[in-house]
């Protein structure tokens, strides 16, 4: 077996293609969108490289790719949290411990050469990338926005030694109720009457031409700033996210809350999409040509899926006690009822984020997937702190 650093476009295509080949016959996997992988991994296309450096590695046996991994340093996040961490991501491999262990040793050596003292992952460049390794929920259909992996992945990590749990994310499957929970209805009324908060449904013109798309992610920067490993999104990265993803959204499934006492300042948001899992499974290796675009637009426009994915929800801390969260859920549930969705799949949330997780107690909800980030001390130093 040999390890080769990705240096050419052909090798980058091999890096991306490996995962499609590895999961081709899996009934629960959803292929990653090919253009999304290109836009994320190409240094010329991904604005995250303003703050990051990275290299990608392929493992070969007899000239056949048997594994891959990305080594990433987010300098902005390390500075924010006072850490010296190298991240590993895009970590996929055949069921061979020699392959998985050698790939992570490559990341460890790469990070140590650059002065890092801890390795953490799976993680991406930014918090809008997929994070965590699936450790529970292997028999549930994957989502476009969260990792799916074979059951043997965490088994390999445990067998390597030196790794320990750093953080867990959970995903909740929520049954869409026939009526908005009374708790949310009452709090929404209070938020409106006492604090003059109200729901504002964006138009596409507001989202794309009047800067509201950028305002949403500026608000995300403010509301997520204290979450695990978060790194502020740059203006260039925000513009990429709006242009590549949010602009195709069904506007009825995006909800914002504004403060009528403060010139209608945006104080909260919820971004949701019809599940695209089945649509993307119909594509060839996540490629949108020739018919992949139709499958995605058809799913977004006509809502054939019975599930809606709750991508991002954020509320400024000072407005959480004023009922802004309830206004978001109150509106979104009504939209889900209108479209006939049966289920809402919440995206990964930190298991320690009790404020967000407490919302599900008012619904028929259960945890259906759990993802884990692992950490390992490397080189000199302890716990990734500066020395």
C-alpha positions, 0 to 999 in steps of 0.5 A, a space after each residue: 500500500 502507498 499513500 499519494 498526495 493529490 496534486 492534479 485535477 485527475 487525482 482530485 477526481 479520483 479522490 471524489 470518485 472513490 466514495 461513489 464507488 465505495 457506497 454504490 450498492 448501499 441502500 441508505 447512502 445518498 451520494 454527495 453532489 459532485 459539483 459541491 465536492 468540486 466547489 469545496 475541495 478546489 482551492 480556487 473555488 472555496 472561500 474557506 481557503 482564505 482561512 484554511 490550508 489543506 492537502 488531500 491523500 489517497 491510499 492505493 493498493 496495486 494501483 487501486 484506490 482503497 481510501 482517502 482523507 483530507 488534512 485541514 488546518 482552519 487557522 481562524 478557528 484555531 486562533 478563536 479557540 486558542 487551539 493548535 488543531 489539525 482536522 481530518 475529513 473526507 475520510 473513507 476507506 475499505 474495511 482494512 485497518 491498515 488502510 484507515 490507520 495509515 491514512 490518519 497517521 498521514 494526517 497526524 504527521 502532516 499536522 505535527 510538521 505544521 506545529 499542531 498538537 491535536 487531531 480532530 475529526 471528521 470535520 470540514 473547512 467550515 461549520 457549513 461542511 459535514 461534521 462527525 462520523 455516524 455511530 448510530 442510525 446506520 439503517 436510516 436513509 441518509 440526508 444530503 447535509 450530514 455524513 453517512 458511513 459504514 458501521 465499520 468506520 467507528 470500529 476502526 477508530 476504536 481499535 486504533 487507540 489514542 482517540 477519544 470522543 470530542 463531541 457528539 451531534 444528534 439528529 431528531 426525526 419529528 412527526 409533523 403535528 396536525 395542529 401547532 403545539 399549544 405551547 408555541 401558539 401561546 408563546 408566539 402570541 405573547 412575542 407578537 403582543 408584548 415584544 412586537 416580534 413578527 414573522 417576515 416571509 422573504 421574497 426572492 428579490 429580498 433574498 438575492 438583491 436586497 441583501 437578506 441572504 447575507 443578513 441571514 448568515 451574518 445572523 448565523 455568525 452571531 448566533 453560532 459564535 460560541 458553538 463547538 469549533 465555530 469559525 466566523 464565515 467571511 463575506 465571500 463565503 457567505 456570498 457563495 452559500 447564498 449563490 450556490 444553495 439558498 437561491 434555489 429554496 422554496 421561499 415559503 420554507 424560509 422563515 425570518 423573525 424581525 423586531 418591530 421595535 428596532 426598525 424590523 431588525 432580523 433577529 432569527 431565521 429558519 431555513 428548511 428544504 424538502 428532503 432531496 435524498 431520494 432525488 439525489 439517489 436517482 443521479 449518477 454519482 451525484 452529477 446533475 447532468 443530464 437529468 439530475 437537475 430535473 430531479 432536484 428542481 422537481 423535489 423542491 418545487 413539487 414536494 414529492 418527499 414526505 420529509 422536510 429537512 430543517 437545515 439551520 435555525 438561529 435566534 439572537 441570544 437576547 431574543 430567545 426568551 422573548 419567543 422568537 424560536 416559537 414564532 419560527 416553529 409556529 410558522 414552519 409547522 403551518 407551512 409543512 402542514 400546507 405541503 403535506 409533509 409527514 416528517 421533519 428531519 432536524 440536522 445535526 445538533 450538539 448533544 449539549 445544546 439543551 436550548 435547541 434540543 428542548 424544542 423537540 419535547 413538544 413534538 412526537 420526536 426521537 433521535 434517529 442518528 448520532 454522529 461523533 467527532 474524535 480527537 487525539 493528542 499528537 506531537 508535543 503539547 496536551 489537549 490542543 492548547 497553545 504552549 
